[in-house]
């Protein structure tokens, strides 16, 4: 799904979205969470077992902790409370945890400003004065002093209600914004008069996985599901619908534009209107990869949606338009993507004309100042080329060094547009680019108190199990001795066509200051080398991802950068699955495992929320006997073995995560606590009023990373910092 370019500082972890029939139940053991067992000086709650037996293609699988999937039960709530008590009892004894928290607070306590963008007569930008829980949206006009336009810190006292998206009408006089409560993917929408800053309509509710697209000043398109029966955090959502809201009418009267019939049933539906308001493009997808495309002429009252592409084999999205000519970006017949011109009057793909052809490097594209900016990835790093709208290359845009660049967005009449640049050790700098001369000038440097000159970041290439060449970026202090003793975090994702480009992070900076090494591996399953790279880590090729990650760990040990006793493995969401898989396959390889908001039950992930949409990457347990057996072979929940020495593990999740439901983490933690052998702790940290990551207040971020880094160093035997 498209992420609005205006969502500065409103980043989200990767957009993922989550059938089994009747099952038999038998009670094998029952115990209250208050009953405790002793292990490694950690008092664990004893998690009761109620065996639920599912049969897949003649194979019976026992699920002892199915009851933890009920997020509405008092029993689950008590379990969460008991687990957090045990976890914090352990974390409270780490002697330098408060020191880490203080340094994180200091590193994050600086003025952070996002890239400017123009709407109507105003220039807008997001800013955080230091430790504000949420970024504030400011604006200024004609060089006047900036004024607060929208302050999400006023939405709630504890900062857990956040701004998820904002979209302005074409003339800038109106705006609609989405809020998220407690990190949930369910949103509410508010419409503002931008001049008066007043909310002018009754709040729209129950919006999920939605873009926002205005039609003049009359109304806007948005998307959602029918509110599910039962838990809104975990119940299955399967049929996404596109609605049109006309200002001045109640939400109950909003017509369904697409998705309301069985024939139009899709898990992800979105609508986007061309800047001139002439055409509506509708995207419909059944998974997180590939979409159908429809177009409608909004100038003709009786016009119907016309099917442009009727299958989901490729990704297709709008870049820009001029009259009947639309520019699209697609990986159709171009695994690394290309930009094509489509005539709306004759839109069939056979008639598309290449504007920016496919190259050996992966393409994304933006528009600004009447130009196209091709943002290529080469070995996960950025290089930028400027084109006119007909596809003539104007120039290469020089970047300061190797790293990643974002932005290059703007209105067609802007002479100056903005982009930011950073890498693993270099904080973000915002540049202003003159689109006519190609000259860049520093607009704003980061004010973070971190001296990047004291650190080194290098890209290496290593060989995976099957001979595949995989890139990895390793960052650490200059001058550290590579003697195998360095505390190291190995981070990865490896899924959903997501690319891990080098970016600065203040939380990561704290780890580097502590003397830690930080390594990021660009695994198969990601998008770093296009669709082929992505597909090589999906379905029955998923083991490639885990092999790539294990090979990265072997490389770090081989090169004496670290050792198994000093190596932590970390990842979130699909990266949480990655950590869960490698720590159960090679438990001796890592000292610490840090799976965050992970997809950990691979037999049932598709039964929660919109999880079935992830099947392009994973396949489903009910697809075939072969697929079931493959998933069972690596599913972390099902591969925790009694009598095994697992790494010290801190599972992290949020109680409001309705993307990857916390039941995944609950069940994995329960299995680990029941079966772990040896002295390593296996804990779960469950954040309250928190979701999958987006919109997390800065105060919670500081607490979380102090706990993670403290736990990691403590279990590596670090006595003091």
Secondary structure as GFF3:
##gff-version 3
##sequence-region A 1 721
A	DSSP	beta_strand	24	27	.	.	.	ID=ss1
A	DSSP	beta_strand	36	39	.	.	.	ID=ss2
A	DSSP	beta_strand	42	45	.	.	.	ID=ss3
A	DSSP	beta_strand	50	56	.	.	.	ID=ss4
A	DSSP	beta_strand	59	63	.	.	.	ID=ss5
A	DSSP	three_ten_helix	66	69	.	.	.	ID=ss6
A	DSSP	alpha_helix	74	91	.	.	.	ID=ss7
A	DSSP	alpha_helix	97	108	.	.	.	ID=ss8
A	DSSP	beta_strand	112	113	.	.	.	ID=ss9
A	DSSP	beta_strand	117	119	.	.	.	ID=ss10
A	DSSP	beta_strand	122	128	.	.	.	ID=ss11
A	DSSP	beta_strand	136	140	.	.	.	ID=ss12
A	DSSP	beta_strand	147	151	.	.	.	ID=ss13
A	DSSP	three_ten_helix	152	154	.	.	.	ID=ss14
A	DSSP	beta_strand	161	168	.	.	.	ID=ss15
A	DSSP	beta_strand	174	181	.	.	.	ID=ss16
A	DSSP	beta_strand	186	193	.	.	.	ID=ss17
A	DSSP	beta_strand	198	199	.	.	.	ID=ss18
A	DSSP	beta_strand	204	208	.	.	.	ID=ss19
A	DSSP	beta_strand	213	215	.	.	.	ID=ss20
A	DSSP	beta_strand	219	225	.	.	.	ID=ss21
A	DSSP	beta_strand	240	246	.	.	.	ID=ss22
A	DSSP	three_ten_helix	251	253	.	.	.	ID=ss23
A	DSSP	beta_strand	255	258	.	.	.	ID=ss24
A	DSSP	three_ten_helix	262	264	.	.	.	ID=ss25
A	DSSP	beta_strand	268	273	.	.	.	ID=ss26
A	DSSP	beta_strand	279	285	.	.	.	ID=ss27
A	DSSP	beta_strand	292	297	.	.	.	ID=ss28
A	DSSP	beta_strand	306	309	.	.	.	ID=ss29
A	DSSP	beta_strand	316	322	.	.	.	ID=ss30
A	DSSP	beta_strand	325	330	.	.	.	ID=ss31
A	DSSP	beta_strand	338	343	.	.	.	ID=ss32
A	DSSP	three_ten_helix	349	351	.	.	.	ID=ss33
A	DSSP	beta_strand	353	356	.	.	.	ID=ss34
A	DSSP	beta_strand	362	368	.	.	.	ID=ss35
A	DSSP	beta_strand	371	378	.	.	.	ID=ss36
A	DSSP	beta_strand	381	387	.	.	.	ID=ss37
A	DSSP	beta_strand	393	397	.	.	.	ID=ss38
A	DSSP	beta_strand	404	409	.	.	.	ID=ss39
A	DSSP	beta_strand	416	422	.	.	.	ID=ss40
A	DSSP	beta_strand	429	434	.	.	.	ID=ss41
A	DSSP	beta_strand	440	445	.	.	.	ID=ss42
A	DSSP	three_ten_helix	452	454	.	.	.	ID=ss43
A	DSSP	beta_strand	455	463	.	.	.	ID=ss44
A	DSSP	beta_strand	469	477	.	.	.	ID=ss45
A	DSSP	beta_strand	488	491	.	.	.	ID=ss46
A	DSSP	alpha_helix	506	513	.	.	.	ID=ss47
A	DSSP	beta_strand	517	521	.	.	.	ID=ss48
A	DSSP	alpha_helix	531	535	.	.	.	ID=ss49
A	DSSP	three_ten_helix	539	541	.	.	.	ID=ss50
A	DSSP	alpha_helix	543	558	.	.	.	ID=ss51
A	DSSP	three_ten_helix	564	566	.	.	.	ID=ss52
A	DSSP	beta_strand	567	572	.	.	.	ID=ss53
A	DSSP	alpha_helix	574	585	.	.	.	ID=ss54
A	DSSP	three_ten_helix	587	589	.	.	.	ID=ss55
A	DSSP	beta_strand	592	596	.	.	.	ID=ss56
A	DSSP	three_ten_helix	605	607	.	.	.	ID=ss57
A	DSSP	three_ten_helix	611	614	.	.	.	ID=ss58
A	DSSP	alpha_helix	615	618	.	.	.	ID=ss59
A	DSSP	alpha_helix	625	634	.	.	.	ID=ss60
A	DSSP	three_ten_helix	636	639	.	.	.	ID=ss61
A	DSSP	beta_strand	648	654	.	.	.	ID=ss62
A	DSSP	alpha_helix	663	675	.	.	.	ID=ss63
A	DSSP	beta_strand	682	687	.	.	.	ID=ss64
A	DSSP	alpha_helix	698	715	.	.	.	ID=ss65
###
